[in-house]
Amino acid sequence: MGLTKWVVRWALLVCMLAMAHVASARPVRCSYGYQDSSCPPNLVNAPQPQPQCPASAGWTTTAASQWIGSQWSAPSCNYQAPPSCPSGWQEMAGPSWNGSAWVGLSCQPPPPPGPNTCQDGFASGPAWNGSAWVYACNAQPQNPAAICTAATASSTVTVSGVGFSIHNVPGTQFTQYQNFSQIVWGPNTDHYFNWPTMAVDDPFGNTDINNARLGMGLPQSADWVDSWYFGTYTGPQFDINGTLYNTYFAACALSPTGSVDGVQLTPSYPAVYDAN
């Protein structure tokens, strides 16, 4: 080989080595900082976090999530609502969550109604039924005269008298003339009941408590145990020796509890003399 050819080959080798060095020094295309729109996106994978049940109060985990090869399964969670006091009870302290259960709820029944709840006292109770205090109040006292007036007007009354058989007549057939007033029974007392223009006395029939009690069919104890109220009425006419009268003497017996034991109306007429 001639010197010239050797020199040429050596020069080519040097050039090739220089070009290779330059090529190796340049950044690789699509490497970091040398990307263009033709480069594929970089895919970066990070660990998948394990799903958990909510960490808020009331939640617990009944089964944790499991890795199933490509993803996590869903955990099994349970929620417990905070407890509350029964209906009608008062909450003294609210519940708190300790991480697995609600604790600390404190309840008590409301205070019982006081003695002034019922104006006339308790007829029954108060008794706690588990959710409320149950009680009934005594009825407010009524005017005894009004009770007797209502009983006469709304019921069937017993009518009797000397010379008259006992029979029942609707109270609607009578009109009150004088309001009821109380008279206390006494075994040795004659009772006088005055009309504005006439007098009625006990020789003319059941005008005292004892006779009225007999007419009503009440026991003898009713003479002094019951409260007795008397008034006067007008009603159906009756004949006395050819003279018609329509005046009646009313006796009303009230039991110790205030209920009506009976009402009796006795026919009465003017007296021309005084009872002894």
C-alpha positions in Angstrom: 0.0 0.0 0.0 1.3 3.3 -0.9 1.8 6.0 1.6 -1.0 8.1 0.2 -3.6 5.5 0.6 -2.6 4.8 4.1 -2.8 8.5 5.0 -6.3 8.6 3.4 -7.6 5.6 5.5 -6.2 7.0 8.6 -7.8 10.3 8.0 -11.2 8.6 7.4 -10.9 6.7 10.7 -10.1 9.8 12.6 -13.2 11.5 11.1 -15.4 8.6 12.0 -14.2 8.5 15.6 -14.8 12.2 15.9 -18.3 12.0 14.5 -19.1 9.1 16.8 -17.9 11.2 19.8 -20.0 14.1 18.7 -23.1 11.9 18.2 -22.6 10.3 21.6 -22.4 13.7 23.2 -25.8 14.9 21.9 -29.0 14.2 24.1 -31.1 11.2 23.1 -34.3 12.3 21.3 -37.5 12.2 23.6 -35.3 12.1 26.7 -36.1 14.5 29.5 -36.1 18.0 28.2 -35.9 16.9 24.5 -39.4 15.9 23.8 -41.7 17.1 21.1 -45.3 16.3 20.1 -44.2 13.1 18.4 -42.9 11.6 21.6 -45.2 9.3 23.6 -46.2 10.4 27.1 -44.3 9.2 30.1 -46.3 6.7 32.2 -45.7 7.0 36.0 -47.3 4.5 38.3 -47.8 5.2 42.1 -49.1 2.9 44.8 -52.9 2.8 45.1 -53.9 3.9 48.6 -55.9 1.3 50.6 -59.6 2.5 50.8 -60.8 3.0 54.4 -64.2 3.5 56.1 -65.1 7.1 57.1 -63.2 8.2 60.2 -66.1 10.3 61.5 -68.1 9.4 64.6 -70.4 6.5 64.3 -68.5 4.5 61.6 -66.8 1.2 62.2 -65.0 -1.3 59.9 -66.5 -4.7 59.8 -64.2 -6.0 57.0 -61.0 -4.3 55.8 -60.3 -3.9 52.0 -58.1 -6.6 50.3 -55.6 -6.4 47.5 -57.0 -8.5 44.7 -54.0 -8.4 42.3 -54.8 -5.2 40.3 -56.8 -3.1 42.8 -58.2 -2.9 46.3 -61.7 -4.3 47.1 -64.2 -2.0 48.9 -64.1 -2.2 52.7 -67.3 -3.2 54.6 -68.5 -0.4 56.9 -71.2 0.0 59.5 -72.8 3.2 60.8 -74.3 3.6 64.3 -76.5 6.6 64.8 -76.0 8.4 68.1 -78.6 7.2 70.7 -81.2 9.5 72.1 -83.4 9.6 75.3 -86.8 7.9 75.2 -89.8 10.0 74.4 -90.7 12.2 77.2 -87.3 11.8 79.0 -84.8 14.6 79.7 -81.2 14.4 78.4 -78.8 15.1 81.2 -75.6 14.3 79.2 -75.2 13.8 75.4 -73.5 10.7 73.9 -69.9 10.7 72.7 -68.0 8.4 70.3 -65.1 6.4 71.7 -64.0 5.0 68.4 -66.1 1.9 68.5 -69.3 2.8 70.3 -71.4 5.6 71.7 -71.0 6.2 75.4 -72.1 8.6 78.0 -75.8 9.2 77.3 -77.6 10.1 80.5 -81.4 10.4 80.7 -84.0 10.8 83.4 -87.8 11.2 83.5 -89.1 14.8 83.6 -90.1 15.9 87.1 -93.6 14.9 88.2 -96.3 17.5 88.1 -96.5 19.5 91.3 -99.5 19.7 93.6 -100.7 22.9 92.0 -101.1 21.2 88.6 -104.7 20.4 89.4 -106.7 23.3 90.9 -108.7 21.0 93.1 -106.1 18.2 93.6 -105.4 14.9 91.8 -108.2 12.5 91.3 -105.7 9.9 90.3 -101.9 9.8 89.8 -99.6 11.2 88.9 -98.1 7.9 87.6 -95.1 7.5 85.2 -96.1 5.2 82.3 -92.6 5.1 80.8 -92.9 8.1 78.5 -95.2 10.6 80.4 -96.8 11.4 83.7 -100.5 10.3 83.6 -103.0 11.9 86.0 -106.5 13.1 86.3 -107.7 16.2 88.1 -110.6 16.5 90.5 -113.6 18.2 88.9 -114.1 21.8 90.0 -116.7 22.2 92.7 -120.1 23.0 91.3 -122.9 25.0 92.8 -125.1 22.4 94.5 -128.2 24.4 93.6 -127.1 24.3 90.0 -126.5 20.5 90.2 -130.0 20.0 91.5 -131.6 22.3 89.0 -129.9 20.5 86.1 -130.8 17.1 87.5 -134.5 18.1 87.8 -134.6 19.5 84.2 -132.8 16.6 82.5 -134.0 13.5 84.2 -137.2 11.7 85.3 -138.2 12.8 88.8 -140.2 11.0 91.5 -143.6 12.7 92.3 -145.5 11.8 95.4 -147.6 13.3 98.2 -150.4 12.6 100.6 -153.2 11.1 98.7 -151.1 10.7 95.6 -149.5 7.5 94.3 -145.7 7.7 93.6 -145.0 8.0 89.9 -142.2 9.2 87.7 -142.7 12.4 85.5 -140.2 13.9 83.1 -138.5 16.9 84.6 -139.2 18.8 81.4 -142.8 19.2 82.6 -141.7 21.4 85.5 -140.6 25.0 85.7 -138.4 26.2 88.6 -140.1 28.8 90.7 -137.6 29.2 93.5 -134.0 28.1 93.4 -132.7 25.3 95.6 -131.3 26.1 99.0 -129.7 23.8 101.6 -131.6 22.6 104.7 -129.9 20.4 107.4 -131.8 17.4 108.6 -133.0 17.2 112.2 -135.2 14.4 113.7 -137.2 16.9 115.9 -137.4 19.7 113.4 -140.4 20.9 111.4 -139.4 22.5 108.1 -141.3 25.5 106.7 -141.0 26.5 103.1 -142.5 29.8 102.1 -143.8 30.9 98.8 -144.3 34.6 98.2 -148.1 34.3 98.7 -148.5 31.0 100.4 -147.0 28.7 103.0 -146.2 25.0 102.7 -145.7 22.9 105.8 -145.0 19.3 106.5 -148.5 18.1 107.4 -149.2 18.3 103.6 -146.9 15.5 102.6 -143.2 14.7 102.1 -141.9 18.1 102.8 -139.1 17.1 105.2 -135.9 15.2 104.5 -137.0 12.0 106.1 -140.1 11.6 104.0 -138.3 12.7 100.9 -135.6 10.1 101.5 -138.4 7.4 101.9 -140.0 8.6 98.6 -136.6 8.2 96.8 -136.0 4.7 98.3 -132.7 5.8 99.9 -131.3 4.2 103.1 -132.0 5.9 106.4 -128.3 7.0 106.5 -129.0 9.4 103.6 -130.9 11.6 106.1 -127.6 12.8 107.6 -125.0 11.6 105.2 -126.4 13.3 102.1 -126.6 17.0 101.6 -130.3 18.1 101.1 -131.4 21.0 98.9 -135.0 22.2 98.5 -136.7 24.4 96.0 -140.2 25.0 94.4 -141.5 24.3 91.0 -144.7 24.7 88.9 -145.9 21.8 86.8 -148.8 19.6 85.9 -152.1 20.4 87.7 -153.5 18.3 90.5 -156.9 18.4 92.2 -157.4 19.0 95.9 -161.1 18.9 96.9 -162.1 20.3 93.5 -159.4 22.9 93.4 -156.6 22.7 90.9 -153.1 23.4 91.9 -149.8 23.2 90.0 -147.2 24.0 92.7 -144.6 21.4 93.8 -142.0 21.2 96.5 -138.7 19.8 95.3 -136.2 17.8 97.4 -132.7 17.0 96.0 -130.3 14.6 97.7 -126.5 14.9 96.9 -124.1 12.2 97.9 -120.8 13.1 99.7 -119.0 13.0 96.3 -121.4 15.5 94.9 -123.5 13.2 92.7 -127.3 13.3 92.7 -128.9 10.5 94.7 -132.4 11.5 93.7 -134.9 14.3 93.1 -138.4 14.2 94.4 -141.3 16.6 93.7 -144.2 16.7 96.2 -147.5 18.4 95.2 -148.2 21.3 97.6 -150.9 23.9 98.1 -151.6 26.9 100.3 -151.9 26.2 104.0 -154.4 28.1 106.1 -152.7 27.3 109.4 -149.3 26.9 110.8 -147.6 23.6 111.6 -146.9 23.0 115.3 
